[in-house]
Amino acid sequence: MTTALVIGLSVLLTITSVLLVVLILLHRGKGGGLSDLFGGGVSSSIGGSSVAEKNLDRLTIGIGLVWTACIVAVGLLVRTGS
């Protein structure tokens, strides 16, 4: 039972990891960092509405919390000897 739980949480962890990478890359660059190097400065003037940016922030935080919970759960299950 716990092995199936660890496998399920590991799959969820992989999915949330990929989603976090995609969501973070979707964020608009706010400074003169790497986003400007790859053309982020040009596309920032086109940018979407602030409502879309807030929703993207909320979604990223939510997925980050699920990712953190999966890390902790898998760590506890492996540590207890599943």
PDB file of N, CA, C and O in Angstrom:
ATOM      1  N   MET A   1       0.821  -1.202   0.000  1.00  0.00           N
ATOM      2  CA  MET A   1       0.000   0.000   0.000  1.00  0.00           C
ATOM      3  C   MET A   1       0.859   1.257   0.000  1.00  0.00           C
ATOM      4  O   MET A   1       0.619   2.178  -0.780  1.00  0.00           O
ATOM      5  N   THR A   2       1.862   1.295   0.877  1.00  0.00           N
ATOM      6  CA  THR A   2       2.679   2.504   0.939  1.00  0.00           C
ATOM      7  C   THR A   2       3.565   2.655  -0.291  1.00  0.00           C
ATOM      8  O   THR A   2       3.904   3.773  -0.681  1.00  0.00           O
ATOM      9  N   THR A   3       3.946   1.524  -0.910  1.00  0.00           N
ATOM     10  CA  THR A   3       4.744   1.609  -2.129  1.00  0.00           C
ATOM     11  C   THR A   3       3.928   2.256  -3.241  1.00  0.00           C
ATOM     12  O   THR A   3       4.441   3.086  -3.991  1.00  0.00           O
ATOM     13  N   ALA A   4       2.656   1.875  -3.346  1.00  0.00           N
ATOM     14  CA  ALA A   4       1.787   2.494  -4.348  1.00  0.00           C
ATOM     15  C   ALA A   4       1.604   3.978  -4.058  1.00  0.00           C
ATOM     16  O   ALA A   4       1.538   4.789  -4.981  1.00  0.00           O
ATOM     17  N   LEU A   5       1.520   4.336  -2.781  1.00  0.00           N
ATOM     18  CA  LEU A   5       1.379   5.732  -2.397  1.00  0.00           C
ATOM     19  C   LEU A   5       2.626   6.532  -2.766  1.00  0.00           C
ATOM     20  O   LEU A   5       2.526   7.658  -3.253  1.00  0.00           O
ATOM     21  N   VAL A   6       3.797   5.949  -2.532  1.00  0.00           N
ATOM     22  CA  VAL A   6       5.050   6.619  -2.886  1.00  0.00           C
ATOM     23  C   VAL A   6       5.140   6.796  -4.400  1.00  0.00           C
ATOM     24  O   VAL A   6       5.570   7.846  -4.877  1.00  0.00           O
ATOM     25  N   ILE A   7       4.740   5.783  -5.152  1.00  0.00           N
ATOM     26  CA  ILE A   7       4.773   5.883  -6.611  1.00  0.00           C
ATOM     27  C   ILE A   7       3.791   6.952  -7.091  1.00  0.00           C
ATOM     28  O   ILE A   7       4.120   7.755  -7.965  1.00  0.00           O
ATOM     29  N   GLY A   8       2.594   6.961  -6.524  1.00  0.00           N
ATOM     30  CA  GLY A   8       1.601   7.973  -6.896  1.00  0.00           C
ATOM     31  C   GLY A   8       2.063   9.381  -6.579  1.00  0.00           C
ATOM     32  O   GLY A   8       1.893  10.295  -7.386  1.00  0.00           O
ATOM     33  N   LEU A   9       2.646   9.555  -5.406  1.00  0.00           N
ATOM     34  CA  LEU A   9       3.163  10.878  -5.031  1.00  0.00           C
ATOM     35  C   LEU A   9       4.354  11.272  -5.899  1.00  0.00           C
ATOM     36  O   LEU A   9       4.532  12.451  -6.208  1.00  0.00           O
ATOM     37  N   SER A  10       5.163  10.305  -6.289  1.00  0.00           N
ATOM     38  CA  SER A  10       6.299  10.603  -7.161  1.00  0.00           C
ATOM     39  C   SER A  10       5.832  11.050  -8.544  1.00  0.00           C
ATOM     40  O   SER A  10       6.415  11.956  -9.141  1.00  0.00           O
ATOM     41  N   VAL A  11       4.784  10.414  -9.047  1.00  0.00           N
ATOM     42  CA  VAL A  11       4.218  10.828 -10.336  1.00  0.00           C
ATOM     43  C   VAL A  11       3.640  12.242 -10.215  1.00  0.00           C
ATOM     44  O   VAL A  11       3.855  13.078 -11.092  1.00  0.00           O
ATOM     45  N   LEU A  12       2.910  12.505  -9.131  1.00  0.00           N
ATOM     46  CA  LEU A  12       2.361  13.845  -8.900  1.00  0.00           C
ATOM     47  C   LEU A  12       3.475  14.868  -8.759  1.00  0.00           C
ATOM     48  O   LEU A  12       3.349  15.996  -9.234  1.00  0.00           O
ATOM     49  N   LEU A  13       4.557  14.481  -8.112  1.00  0.00           N
ATOM     50  CA  LEU A  13       5.704  15.368  -7.948  1.00  0.00           C
ATOM     51  C   LEU A  13       6.329  15.699  -9.299  1.00  0.00           C
ATOM     52  O   LEU A  13       6.709  16.844  -9.541  1.00  0.00           O
ATOM     53  N   THR A  14       6.437  14.719 -10.170  1.00  0.00           N
ATOM     54  CA  THR A  14       6.988  14.949 -11.504  1.00  0.00           C
ATOM     55  C   THR A  14       6.098  15.888 -12.310  1.00  0.00           C
ATOM     56  O   THR A  14       6.589  16.801 -12.973  1.00  0.00           O
ATOM     57  N   ILE A  15       4.797  15.662 -12.252  1.00  0.00           N
ATOM     58  CA  ILE A  15       3.859  16.510 -12.994  1.00  0.00           C
ATOM     59  C   ILE A  15       3.907  17.947 -12.481  1.00  0.00           C
ATOM     60  O   ILE A  15       3.942  18.891 -13.270  1.00  0.00           O
ATOM     61  N   THR A  16       3.906  18.110 -11.160  1.00  0.00           N
ATOM     62  CA  THR A  16       3.942  19.466 -10.611  1.00  0.00           C
ATOM     63  C   THR A  16       5.278  20.150 -10.886  1.00  0.00           C
ATOM     64  O   THR A  16       5.326  21.371 -11.037  1.00  0.00           O
ATOM     65  N   SER A  17       6.358  19.381 -10.952  1.00  0.00           N
ATOM     66  CA  SER A  17       7.662  19.967 -11.274  1.00  0.00           C
ATOM     67  C   SER A  17       7.658  20.542 -12.684  1.00  0.00           C
ATOM     68  O   SER A  17       8.132  21.656 -12.909  1.00  0.00           O
ATOM     69  N   VAL A  18       7.124  19.783 -13.627  1.00  0.00           N
ATOM     70  CA  VAL A  18       7.054  20.261 -15.007  1.00  0.00           C
ATOM     71  C   VAL A  18       6.139  21.487 -15.106  1.00  0.00           C
ATOM     72  O   VAL A  18       6.455  22.452 -15.801  1.00  0.00           O
ATOM     73  N   LEU A  19       5.004  21.434 -14.403  1.00  0.00           N
ATOM     74  CA  LEU A  19       4.088  22.579 -14.410  1.00  0.00           C
ATOM     75  C   LEU A  19       4.739  23.824 -13.821  1.00  0.00           C
ATOM     76  O   LEU A  19       4.548  24.927 -14.333  1.00  0.00           O
ATOM     77  N   LEU A  20       5.503  23.654 -12.753  1.00  0.00           N
ATOM     78  CA  LEU A  20       6.190  24.810 -12.161  1.00  0.00           C
ATOM     79  C   LEU A  20       7.183  25.431 -13.126  1.00  0.00           C
ATOM     80  O   LEU A  20       7.270  26.655 -13.226  1.00  0.00           O
ATOM     81  N   VAL A  21       7.928  24.605 -13.831  1.00  0.00           N
ATOM     82  CA  VAL A  21       8.888  25.133 -14.807  1.00  0.00           C
ATOM     83  C   VAL A  21       8.157  25.932 -15.877  1.00  0.00           C
ATOM     84  O   VAL A  21       8.576  27.036 -16.224  1.00  0.00           O
ATOM     85  N   VAL A  22       7.062  25.376 -16.403  1.00  0.00           N
ATOM     86  CA  VAL A  22       6.304  26.061 -17.448  1.00  0.00           C
ATOM     87  C   VAL A  22       5.699  27.365 -16.922  1.00  0.00           C
ATOM     88  O   VAL A  22       5.778  28.399 -17.585  1.00  0.00           O
ATOM     89  N   LEU A  23       5.096  27.315 -15.730  1.00  0.00           N
ATOM     90  CA  LEU A  23       4.468  28.511 -15.177  1.00  0.00           C
ATOM     91  C   LEU A  23       5.477  29.609 -14.869  1.00  0.00           C
ATOM     92  O   LEU A  23       5.198  30.787 -15.090  1.00  0.00           O
ATOM     93  N   ILE A  24       6.629  29.240 -14.367  1.00  0.00           N
ATOM     94  CA  ILE A  24       7.662  30.237 -14.071  1.00  0.00           C
ATOM     95  C   ILE A  24       8.185  30.864 -15.354  1.00  0.00           C
ATOM     96  O   ILE A  24       8.466  32.062 -15.391  1.00  0.00           O
ATOM     97  N   LEU A  25       8.317  30.067 -16.398  1.00  0.00           N
ATOM     98  CA  LEU A  25       8.770  30.622 -17.668  1.00  0.00           C
ATOM     99  C   LEU A  25       7.725  31.527 -18.313  1.00  0.00           C
ATOM    100  O   LEU A  25       8.074  32.389 -19.120  1.00  0.00           O
ATOM    101  N   LEU A  26       6.452  31.347 -17.973  1.00  0.00           N
ATOM    102  CA  LEU A  26       5.406  32.197 -18.523  1.00  0.00           C
ATOM    103  C   LEU A  26       5.366  33.588 -17.887  1.00  0.00           C
ATOM    104  O   LEU A  26       4.797  34.516 -18.461  1.00  0.00           O
ATOM    105  N   HIS A  27       5.962  33.732 -16.711  1.00  0.00           N
ATOM    106  CA  HIS A  27       5.951  35.029 -16.044  1.00  0.00           C
ATOM    107  C   HIS A  27       6.726  36.061 -16.855  1.00  0.00           C
ATOM    108  O   HIS A  27       7.711  35.748 -17.524  1.00  0.00           O
ATOM    109  N   ARG A  28       6.257  37.281 -16.776  1.00  0.00           N
ATOM    110  CA  ARG A  28       6.898  38.383 -17.476  1.00  0.00           C
ATOM    111  C   ARG A  28       8.135  38.805 -16.702  1.00  0.00           C
ATOM    112  O   ARG A  28       8.117  38.859 -15.473  1.00  0.00           O
ATOM    113  N   GLY A  29       9.195  39.100 -17.411  1.00  0.00           N
ATOM    114  CA  GLY A  29      10.417  39.561 -16.778  1.00  0.00           C
ATOM    115  C   GLY A  29      10.224  40.941 -16.174  1.00  0.00           C
ATOM    116  O   GLY A  29       9.617  41.806 -16.804  1.00  0.00           O
ATOM    117  N   LYS A  30      10.725  41.164 -14.970  1.00  0.00           N
ATOM    118  CA  LYS A  30      10.525  42.434 -14.301  1.00  0.00           C
ATOM    119  C   LYS A  30      11.796  43.290 -14.249  1.00  0.00           C
ATOM    120  O   LYS A  30      11.739  44.467 -13.894  1.00  0.00           O
ATOM    121  N   GLY A  31      12.907  42.712 -14.594  1.00  0.00           N
ATOM    122  CA  GLY A  31      14.148  43.466 -14.497  1.00  0.00           C
ATOM    123  C   GLY A  31      15.039  43.200 -15.690  1.00  0.00           C
ATOM    124  O   GLY A  31      14.592  42.631 -16.685  1.00  0.00           O
ATOM    125  N   GLY A  32      16.273  43.599 -15.604  1.00  0.00           N
ATOM    126  CA  GLY A  32      17.230  43.423 -16.688  1.00  0.00           C
ATOM    127  C   GLY A  32      18.022  42.151 -16.526  1.00  0.00           C
ATOM    128  O   GLY A  32      19.252  42.177 -16.571  1.00  0.00           O
ATOM    129  N   GLY A  33      17.350  41.048 -16.340  1.00  0.00           N
ATOM    130  CA  GLY A  33      18.033  39.771 -16.157  1.00  0.00           C
ATOM    131  C   GLY A  33      18.113  38.982 -17.448  1.00  0.00           C
ATOM    132  O   GLY A  33      18.257  39.548 -18.532  1.00  0.00           O
ATOM    133  N   LEU A  34      18.018  37.689 -17.320  1.00  0.00           N
ATOM    134  CA  LEU A  34      18.104  36.814 -18.486  1.00  0.00           C
ATOM    135  C   LEU A  34      16.924  36.988 -19.433  1.00  0.00           C
ATOM    136  O   LEU A  34      17.047  36.697 -20.623  1.00  0.00           O
ATOM    137  N   SER A  35      15.789  37.452 -18.936  1.00  0.00           N
ATOM    138  CA  SER A  35      14.630  37.634 -19.808  1.00  0.00           C
ATOM    139  C   SER A  35      14.908  38.700 -20.870  1.00  0.00           C
ATOM    140  O   SER A  35      14.423  38.581 -21.995  1.00  0.00           O
ATOM    141  N   ASP A  36      15.672  39.729 -20.540  1.00  0.00           N
ATOM    142  CA  ASP A  36      16.031  40.748 -21.527  1.00  0.00           C
ATOM    143  C   ASP A  36      17.029  40.203 -22.551  1.00  0.00           C
ATOM    144  O   ASP A  36      17.025  40.618 -23.710  1.00  0.00           O
ATOM    145  N   LEU A  37      17.864  39.291 -22.127  1.00  0.00           N
ATOM    146  CA  LEU A  37      18.848  38.705 -23.030  1.00  0.00           C
ATOM    147  C   LEU A  37      18.179  37.938 -24.156  1.00  0.00           C
ATOM    148  O   LEU A  37      18.659  37.941 -25.290  1.00  0.00           O
ATOM    149  N   PHE A  38      17.058  37.276 -23.837  1.00  0.00           N
ATOM    150  CA  PHE A  38      16.356  36.475 -24.832  1.00  0.00           C
ATOM    151  C   PHE A  38      15.130  37.183 -25.411  1.00  0.00           C
ATOM    152  O   PHE A  38      14.212  36.520 -25.894  1.00  0.00           O
ATOM    153  N   GLY A  39      15.100  38.483 -25.371  1.00  0.00           N
ATOM    154  CA  GLY A  39      14.007  39.230 -25.983  1.00  0.00           C
ATOM    155  C   GLY A  39      12.857  39.523 -25.058  1.00  0.00           C
ATOM    156  O   GLY A  39      11.798  39.941 -25.525  1.00  0.00           O
ATOM    157  N   GLY A  40      13.017  39.322 -23.769  1.00  0.00           N
ATOM    158  CA  GLY A  40      11.939  39.591 -22.824  1.00  0.00           C
ATOM    159  C   GLY A  40      11.603  41.064 -22.711  1.00  0.00           C
ATOM    160  O   GLY A  40      10.464  41.422 -22.409  1.00  0.00           O
ATOM    161  N   GLY A  41      12.575  41.913 -22.948  1.00  0.00           N
ATOM    162  CA  GLY A  41      12.335  43.344 -22.872  1.00  0.00           C
ATOM    163  C   GLY A  41      11.415  43.840 -23.970  1.00  0.00           C
ATOM    164  O   GLY A  41      10.636  44.769 -23.753  1.00  0.00           O
ATOM    165  N   VAL A  42      11.493  43.235 -25.146  1.00  0.00           N
ATOM    166  CA  VAL A  42      10.648  43.630 -26.266  1.00  0.00           C
ATOM    167  C   VAL A  42       9.220  43.179 -26.038  1.00  0.00           C
ATOM    168  O   VAL A  42       8.284  43.944 -26.270  1.00  0.00           O
ATOM    169  N   SER A  43       9.038  41.935 -25.582  1.00  0.00           N
ATOM    170  CA  SER A  43       7.687  41.403 -25.419  1.00  0.00           C
ATOM    171  C   SER A  43       6.998  41.923 -24.166  1.00  0.00           C
ATOM    172  O   SER A  43       5.785  41.765 -24.027  1.00  0.00           O
ATOM    173  N   SER A  44       7.746  42.543 -23.243  1.00  0.00           N
ATOM    174  CA  SER A  44       7.104  43.036 -22.023  1.00  0.00           C
ATOM    175  C   SER A  44       6.196  44.238 -22.309  1.00  0.00           C
ATOM    176  O   SER A  44       5.258  44.493 -21.553  1.00  0.00           O
ATOM    177  N   SER A  45       6.462  44.972 -23.382  1.00  0.00           N
ATOM    178  CA  SER A  45       5.582  46.078 -23.716  1.00  0.00           C
ATOM    179  C   SER A  45       4.264  45.568 -24.299  1.00  0.00           C
ATOM    180  O   SER A  45       3.247  46.259 -24.233  1.00  0.00           O
ATOM    181  N   ILE A  46       4.279  44.368 -24.866  1.00  0.00           N
ATOM    182  CA  ILE A  46       3.067  43.766 -25.414  1.00  0.00           C
ATOM    183  C   ILE A  46       2.219  43.173 -24.302  1.00  0.00           C
ATOM    184  O   ILE A  46       0.994  43.138 -24.419  1.00  0.00           O
ATOM    185  N   GLY A  47       2.838  42.708 -23.235  1.00  0.00           N
ATOM    186  CA  GLY A  47       2.278  41.992 -22.096  1.00  0.00           C
ATOM    187  C   GLY A  47       0.771  41.989 -21.907  1.00  0.00           C
ATOM    188  O   GLY A  47       0.068  42.844 -22.446  1.00  0.00           O
ATOM    189  N   GLY A  48       0.282  41.036 -21.147  1.00  0.00           N
ATOM    190  CA  GLY A  48      -1.140  40.898 -20.906  1.00  0.00           C
ATOM    191  C   GLY A  48      -1.629  41.809 -19.795  1.00  0.00           C
ATOM    192  O   GLY A  48      -0.908  42.681 -19.310  1.00  0.00           O
ATOM    193  N   SER A  49      -2.845  41.586 -19.416  1.00  0.00           N
ATOM    194  CA  SER A  49      -3.447  42.417 -18.376  1.00  0.00           C
ATOM    195  C   SER A  49      -2.904  42.029 -17.006  1.00  0.00           C
ATOM    196  O   SER A  49      -2.318  40.962 -16.823  1.00  0.00           O
ATOM    197  N   SER A  50      -3.113  42.912 -16.074  1.00  0.00           N
ATOM    198  CA  SER A  50      -2.629  42.640 -14.722  1.00  0.00           C
ATOM    199  C   SER A  50      -3.443  41.518 -14.065  1.00  0.00           C
ATOM    200  O   SER A  50      -2.940  40.824 -13.181  1.00  0.00           O
ATOM    201  N   VAL A  51      -4.701  41.338 -14.497  1.00  0.00           N
ATOM    202  CA  VAL A  51      -5.524  40.260 -13.951  1.00  0.00           C
ATOM    203  C   VAL A  51      -4.935  38.907 -14.346  1.00  0.00           C
ATOM    204  O   VAL A  51      -4.892  37.983 -13.533  1.00  0.00           O
ATOM    205  N   ALA A  52      -4.490  38.796 -15.572  1.00  0.00           N
ATOM    206  CA  ALA A  52      -3.876  37.546 -16.023  1.00  0.00           C
ATOM    207  C   ALA A  52      -2.588  37.269 -15.253  1.00  0.00           C
ATOM    208  O   ALA A  52      -2.306  36.124 -14.900  1.00  0.00           O
ATOM    209  N   GLU A  53      -1.821  38.299 -14.998  1.00  0.00           N
ATOM    210  CA  GLU A  53      -0.573  38.137 -14.247  1.00  0.00           C
ATOM    211  C   GLU A  53      -0.856  37.713 -12.801  1.00  0.00           C
ATOM    212  O   GLU A  53      -0.141  36.877 -12.247  1.00  0.00           O
ATOM    213  N   LYS A  54      -1.889  38.285 -12.197  1.00  0.00           N
ATOM    214  CA  LYS A  54      -2.250  37.894 -10.827  1.00  0.00           C
ATOM    215  C   LYS A  54      -2.728  36.449 -10.782  1.00  0.00           C
ATOM    216  O   LYS A  54      -2.383  35.706  -9.864  1.00  0.00           O
ATOM    217  N   ASN A  55      -3.517  36.052 -11.769  1.00  0.00           N
ATOM    218  CA  ASN A  55      -3.982  34.667 -11.817  1.00  0.00           C
ATOM    219  C   ASN A  55      -2.824  33.703 -12.038  1.00  0.00           C
ATOM    220  O   ASN A  55      -2.805  32.612 -11.469  1.00  0.00           O
ATOM    221  N   LEU A  56      -1.860  34.100 -12.861  1.00  0.00           N
ATOM    222  CA  LEU A  56      -0.679  33.274 -13.079  1.00  0.00           C
ATOM    223  C   LEU A  56       0.133  33.157 -11.792  1.00  0.00           C
ATOM    224  O   LEU A  56       0.671  32.093 -11.486  1.00  0.00           O
ATOM    225  N   ASP A  57       0.219  34.251 -11.041  1.00  0.00           N
ATOM    226  CA  ASP A  57       0.915  34.211  -9.746  1.00  0.00           C
ATOM    227  C   ASP A  57       0.218  33.252  -8.780  1.00  0.00           C
ATOM    228  O   ASP A  57       0.867  32.442  -8.119  1.00  0.00           O
ATOM    229  N   ARG A  58      -1.101  33.353  -8.707  1.00  0.00           N
ATOM    230  CA  ARG A  58      -1.863  32.476  -7.800  1.00  0.00           C
ATOM    231  C   ARG A  58      -1.713  31.017  -8.190  1.00  0.00           C
ATOM    232  O   ARG A  58      -1.539  30.156  -7.327  1.00  0.00           O
ATOM    233  N   LEU A  59      -1.778  30.734  -9.480  1.00  0.00           N
ATOM    234  CA  LEU A  59      -1.640  29.353  -9.947  1.00  0.00           C
ATOM    235  C   LEU A  59      -0.242  28.813  -9.649  1.00  0.00           C
ATOM    236  O   LEU A  59      -0.087  27.659  -9.250  1.00  0.00           O
ATOM    237  N   THR A  60       0.761  29.645  -9.846  1.00  0.00           N
ATOM    238  CA  THR A  60       2.138  29.227  -9.563  1.00  0.00           C
ATOM    239  C   THR A  60       2.327  28.944  -8.078  1.00  0.00           C
ATOM    240  O   THR A  60       2.974  27.962  -7.715  1.00  0.00           O
ATOM    241  N   ILE A  61       1.773  29.788  -7.220  1.00  0.00           N
ATOM    242  CA  ILE A  61       1.883  29.570  -5.774  1.00  0.00           C
ATOM    243  C   ILE A  61       1.145  28.299  -5.369  1.00  0.00           C
ATOM    244  O   ILE A  61       1.651  27.526  -4.556  1.00  0.00           O
ATOM    245  N   GLY A  62      -0.042  28.075  -5.925  1.00  0.00           N
ATOM    246  CA  GLY A  62      -0.808  26.861  -5.613  1.00  0.00           C
ATOM    247  C   GLY A  62      -0.080  25.594  -6.015  1.00  0.00           C
ATOM    248  O   GLY A  62      -0.011  24.637  -5.244  1.00  0.00           O
ATOM    249  N   ILE A  63       0.466  25.589  -7.227  1.00  0.00           N
ATOM    250  CA  ILE A  63       1.223  24.421  -7.696  1.00  0.00           C
ATOM    251  C   ILE A  63       2.485  24.245  -6.855  1.00  0.00           C
ATOM    252  O   ILE A  63       2.895  23.118  -6.576  1.00  0.00           O
ATOM    253  N   GLY A  64       3.098  25.353  -6.451  1.00  0.00           N
ATOM    254  CA  GLY A  64       4.283  25.276  -5.585  1.00  0.00           C
ATOM    255  C   GLY A  64       3.972  24.661  -4.233  1.00  0.00           C
ATOM    256  O   GLY A  64       4.778  23.905  -3.690  1.00  0.00           O
ATOM    257  N   LEU A  65       2.802  24.983  -3.684  1.00  0.00           N
ATOM    258  CA  LEU A  65       2.395  24.385  -2.405  1.00  0.00           C
ATOM    259  C   LEU A  65       2.132  22.886  -2.547  1.00  0.00           C
ATOM    260  O   LEU A  65       2.501  22.102  -1.672  1.00  0.00           O
ATOM    261  N   VAL A  66       1.497  22.491  -3.644  1.00  0.00           N
ATOM    262  CA  VAL A  66       1.271  21.056  -3.889  1.00  0.00           C
ATOM    263  C   VAL A  66       2.610  20.347  -4.055  1.00  0.00           C
ATOM    264  O   VAL A  66       2.794  19.244  -3.539  1.00  0.00           O
ATOM    265  N   TRP A  67       3.542  20.968  -4.769  1.00  0.00           N
ATOM    266  CA  TRP A  67       4.871  20.403  -4.976  1.00  0.00           C
ATOM    267  C   TRP A  67       5.600  20.221  -3.640  1.00  0.00           C
ATOM    268  O   TRP A  67       6.220  19.185  -3.400  1.00  0.00           O
ATOM    269  N   THR A  68       5.519  21.235  -2.778  1.00  0.00           N
ATOM    270  CA  THR A  68       6.158  21.162  -1.461  1.00  0.00           C
ATOM    271  C   THR A  68       5.536  20.058  -0.606  1.00  0.00           C
ATOM    272  O   THR A  68       6.250  19.318   0.070  1.00  0.00           O
ATOM    273  N   ALA A  69       4.208  19.947  -0.637  1.00  0.00           N
ATOM    274  CA  ALA A  69       3.531  18.892   0.129  1.00  0.00           C
ATOM    275  C   ALA A  69       3.936  17.509  -0.370  1.00  0.00           C
ATOM    276  O   ALA A  69       4.103  16.587   0.428  1.00  0.00           O
ATOM    277  N   CYS A  70       4.094  17.357  -1.680  1.00  0.00           N
ATOM    278  CA  CYS A  70       4.531  16.066  -2.238  1.00  0.00           C
ATOM    279  C   CYS A  70       5.946  15.722  -1.797  1.00  0.00           C
ATOM    280  O   CYS A  70       6.237  14.572  -1.471  1.00  0.00           O
ATOM    281  N   ILE A  71       6.826  16.721  -1.788  1.00  0.00           N
ATOM    282  CA  ILE A  71       8.211  16.498  -1.341  1.00  0.00           C
ATOM    283  C   ILE A  71       8.225  16.010   0.109  1.00  0.00           C
ATOM    284  O   ILE A  71       8.902  15.036   0.439  1.00  0.00           O
ATOM    285  N   VAL A  72       7.475  16.694   0.965  1.00  0.00           N
ATOM    286  CA  VAL A  72       7.447  16.331   2.378  1.00  0.00           C
ATOM    287  C   VAL A  72       6.833  14.946   2.569  1.00  0.00           C
ATOM    288  O   VAL A  72       7.351  14.144   3.346  1.00  0.00           O
ATOM    289  N   ALA A  73       5.744  14.660   1.873  1.00  0.00           N
ATOM    290  CA  ALA A  73       5.073  13.363   2.021  1.00  0.00           C
ATOM    291  C   ALA A  73       5.953  12.215   1.544  1.00  0.00           C
ATOM    292  O   ALA A  73       6.050  11.188   2.216  1.00  0.00           O
ATOM    293  N   VAL A  74       6.592  12.377   0.396  1.00  0.00           N
ATOM    294  CA  VAL A  74       7.479  11.316  -0.111  1.00  0.00           C
ATOM    295  C   VAL A  74       8.657  11.136   0.835  1.00  0.00           C
ATOM    296  O   VAL A  74       9.064  10.007   1.108  1.00  0.00           O
ATOM    297  N   GLY A  75       9.208  12.235   1.339  1.00  0.00           N
ATOM    298  CA  GLY A  75      10.327  12.137   2.277  1.00  0.00           C
ATOM    299  C   GLY A  75       9.944  11.405   3.549  1.00  0.00           C
ATOM    300  O   GLY A  75      10.707  10.575   4.042  1.00  0.00           O
ATOM    301  N   LEU A  76       8.769  11.705   4.084  1.00  0.00           N
ATOM    302  CA  LEU A  76       8.321  11.020   5.301  1.00  0.00           C
ATOM    303  C   LEU A  76       8.042   9.546   5.053  1.00  0.00           C
ATOM    304  O   LEU A  76       8.387   8.700   5.878  1.00  0.00           O
ATOM    305  N   LEU A  77       7.425   9.237   3.928  1.00  0.00           N
ATOM    306  CA  LEU A  77       7.126   7.837   3.623  1.00  0.00           C
ATOM    307  C   LEU A  77       8.381   7.017   3.388  1.00  0.00           C
ATOM    308  O   LEU A  77       8.462   5.864   3.811  1.00  0.00           O
ATOM    309  N   VAL A  78       9.358   7.607   2.717  1.00  0.00           N
ATOM    310  CA  VAL A  78      10.605   6.881   2.488  1.00  0.00           C
ATOM    311  C   VAL A  78      11.387   6.732   3.785  1.00  0.00           C
ATOM    312  O   VAL A  78      12.014   5.700   4.025  1.00  0.00           O
ATOM    313  N   ARG A  79      11.348   7.755   4.609  1.00  0.00           N
ATOM    314  CA  ARG A  79      12.099   7.718   5.871  1.00  0.00           C
ATOM    315  C   ARG A  79      11.530   6.682   6.834  1.00  0.00           C
ATOM    316  O   ARG A  79      12.281   6.050   7.576  1.00  0.00           O
ATOM    317  N   THR A  80      10.195   6.501   6.828  1.00  0.00           N
ATOM    318  CA  THR A  80       9.599   5.531   7.735  1.00  0.00           C
ATOM    319  C   THR A  80       9.747   4.101   7.242  1.00  0.00           C
ATOM    320  O   THR A  80       9.342   3.162   7.927  1.00  0.00           O
ATOM    321  N   GLY A  81      10.318   3.931   6.069  1.00  0.00           N
ATOM    322  CA  GLY A  81      10.606   2.575   5.576  1.00  0.00           C
ATOM    323  C   GLY A  81       9.490   1.934   4.798  1.00  0.00           C
ATOM    324  O   GLY A  81       9.112   0.793   5.062  1.00  0.00           O
ATOM    325  N   SER A  82       8.968   2.657   3.850  1.00  0.00           N
ATOM    326  CA  SER A  82       7.882   2.086   3.038  1.00  0.00           C
ATOM    327  C   SER A  82       8.364   0.967   2.156  1.00  0.00           C
ATOM    328  O   SER A  82       7.575   0.383   1.413  1.00  0.00           O
TER     329      SER A  82
END
